[in-house]
Amino acid sequence: MTAPPISMRILVVDDNDRVRQGVISILNSRTNWQVCGEAKDGTEAIQKARELLPDVILLDISMPGLNGLETARILRQEVPNAKILIMSQHDPVQILPGAIQAGAHGCVDKGHLATELLPSIERIAGSSTPRGTANSG
């Protein structure tokens, strides 16, 4: 039996190695999704996004240097076809307006990644414009 073709390429951006690896572990449950790259900060995220042209960028909001919102603004210009999902330890409902303004398509609570990450990605991947997906438990 052959694996299904790759339907989505994802760039994972978080300054915490353990969080990044946890997110990748969750994403690996989808055989037709591919983690095409990882980045530890906003500057590296922009560089990798330009090179890899991912379909989805999972972006931590709190990073050293360029934070997630600043990075999202730049990514929106550099890779306009990519969907951006902000990951935050803070209440996504409170973060959402600023995230949407920065060009993200939604937010997900890091405390609920195991249950909310995959559905959040599916929602934003199916949207053509930012529509304000916020998930919190």
C-alpha positions as a printed NumPy array, in Angstrom:
array([[  0.   ,   0.   ,   0.   ],
       [  1.401,   3.378,  -0.946],
       [  1.18 ,   6.523,   1.156],
       [ -1.329,   9.134,   0.046],
       [  0.129,  12.098,  -1.838],
       [  1.207,  15.082,   0.233],
       [ -1.704,  17.514,   0.414],
       [ -0.23 ,  20.07 ,   2.803],
       [  3.277,  21.312,   3.597],
       [  3.736,  22.874,   7.042],
       [  6.456,  25.058,   8.569],
       [  6.646,  24.886,  12.392],
       [  8.02 ,  27.963,  14.189],
       [  8.634,  27.996,  17.951],
       [ 11.674,  28.967,  20.007],
       [ 11.106,  26.025,  22.395],
       [ 12.584,  22.785,  21.007],
       [ 10.23 ,  20.597,  23.055],
       [  7.128,  22.448,  21.867],
       [  8.315,  22.275,  18.262],
       [  8.943,  18.54 ,  18.525],
       [  5.549,  18.023,  20.183],
       [  3.796,  19.903,  17.388],
       [  5.685,  17.871,  14.778],
       [  4.678,  14.668,  16.554],
       [  1.002,  15.697,  16.354],
       [  1.347,  16.643,  12.681],
       [  3.022,  13.329,  11.839],
       [ -0.279,  11.583,  12.605],
       [ -1.48 ,  12.837,   9.204],
       [  0.245,  10.806,   6.523],
       [ -0.697,  13.257,   3.773],
       [  0.733,  16.281,   5.64 ],
       [  4.453,  17.029,   5.545],
       [  6.483,  19.101,   7.973],
       [  8.656,  20.798,   5.369],
       [ 10.723,  22.786,   7.878],
       [ 11.29 ,  24.158,  11.358],
       [ 12.424,  27.525,  12.649],
       [ 13.394,  28.8  ,  16.107],
       [ 12.631,  32.501,  15.624],
       [ 10.931,  34.988,  13.345],
       [ 13.983,  35.771,  11.241],
       [ 14.614,  32.094,  10.523],
       [ 10.879,  31.591,   9.852],
       [ 10.885,  34.285,   7.165],
       [ 13.982,  32.828,   5.512],
       [ 12.619,  29.265,   5.533],
       [  9.167,  30.347,   4.363],
       [ 10.736,  32.104,   1.357],
       [ 12.725,  28.973,   0.49 ],
       [ 10.133,  26.293,   1.241],
       [  6.858,  28.042,   0.323],
       [  4.751,  26.108,   2.855],
       [  0.978,  25.887,   2.667],
       [  0.615,  26.489,   6.413],
       [  2.879,  28.218,   8.933],
       [  2.395,  27.402,  12.615],
       [  3.788,  30.413,  14.423],
       [  4.494,  30.914,  18.126],
       [  3.392,  34.365,  19.276],
       [  6.142,  34.809,  21.916],
       [  9.629,  34.528,  20.452],
       [ 12.851,  36.46 ,  20.97 ],
       [ 13.651,  39.093,  18.358],
       [ 10.661,  39.284,  16.029],
       [  7.568,  38.111,  17.882],
       [  4.861,  36.092,  16.154],
       [  2.717,  39.075,  15.195],
       [  5.642,  40.993,  13.674],
       [  6.714,  37.832,  11.858],
       [  3.161,  37.254,  10.581],
       [  3.069,  40.763,   9.087],
       [  6.26 ,  40.094,   7.146],
       [  5.219,  36.567,   6.137],
       [  1.933,  37.889,   4.772],
       [  3.979,  40.003,   2.336],
       [  6.684,  37.428,   1.587],
       [  4.546,  34.283,   1.2  ],
       [  1.008,  35.56 ,   0.657],
       [ -0.446,  32.148,  -0.218],
       [  0.575,  30.547,   3.091],
       [ -2.022,  30.248,   5.855],
       [ -0.72 ,  31.365,   9.251],
       [ -1.919,  29.862,  12.526],
       [ -0.702,  31.57 ,  15.695],
       [  0.058,  29.335,  18.689],
       [ -0.15 ,  31.01 ,  22.093],
       [ -0.167,  30.198,  25.792],
       [ -2.523,  33.148,  26.202],
       [ -6.275,  33.079,  25.591],
       [ -6.652,  32.826,  21.8  ],
       [ -9.882,  34.827,  21.888],
       [ -7.947,  37.817,  23.283],
       [ -5.048,  37.332,  20.864],
       [ -7.217,  36.841,  17.779],
       [ -7.95 ,  40.476,  16.796],
       [ -4.249,  41.391,  16.751],
       [ -3.384,  38.133,  15.001],
       [ -5.937,  38.723,  12.245],
       [ -4.736,  42.305,  11.837],
       [ -1.175,  40.957,  11.458],
       [ -2.314,  38.595,   8.704],
       [ -2.857,  35.327,  10.582],
       [ -5.832,  33.126,   9.801],
       [ -6.429,  31.975,  13.377],
       [ -5.069,  31.164,  16.822],
       [ -4.799,  28.011,  18.857],
       [ -4.139,  27.565,  22.576],
       [ -0.831,  25.768,  23.209],
       [ -2.428,  24.109,  26.223],
       [ -4.836,  22.291,  23.894],
       [ -2.626,  21.464,  20.924],
       [ -3.225,  17.716,  21.248],
       [ -6.945,  18.143,  20.578],
       [ -7.218,  21.452,  18.716],
       [ -4.189,  21.754,  16.447],
       [ -5.297,  19.431,  13.643],
       [ -8.894,  20.753,  13.427],
       [ -7.564,  24.335,  13.494],
       [ -5.215,  23.623,  10.598],
       [ -8.025,  21.984,   8.638],
       [-10.231,  25.051,   9.179],
       [ -7.65 ,  27.592,   8.05 ],
       [ -6.459,  25.431,   5.149],
       [ -9.978,  25.476,   3.763],
       [-10.356,  29.255,   4.019],
       [ -9.245,  31.75 ,   1.411],
       [ -9.126,  34.753,   3.732],
       [ -8.425,  35.257,   7.432],
       [-11.622,  34.427,   9.245],
       [-10.719,  34.424,  12.868],
       [-10.461,  30.862,  14.078],
       [ -9.774,  30.894,  17.817],
       [ -9.687,  27.705,  19.806],
       [ -9.456,  27.526,  23.557],
       [-10.623,  24.866,  25.955]])
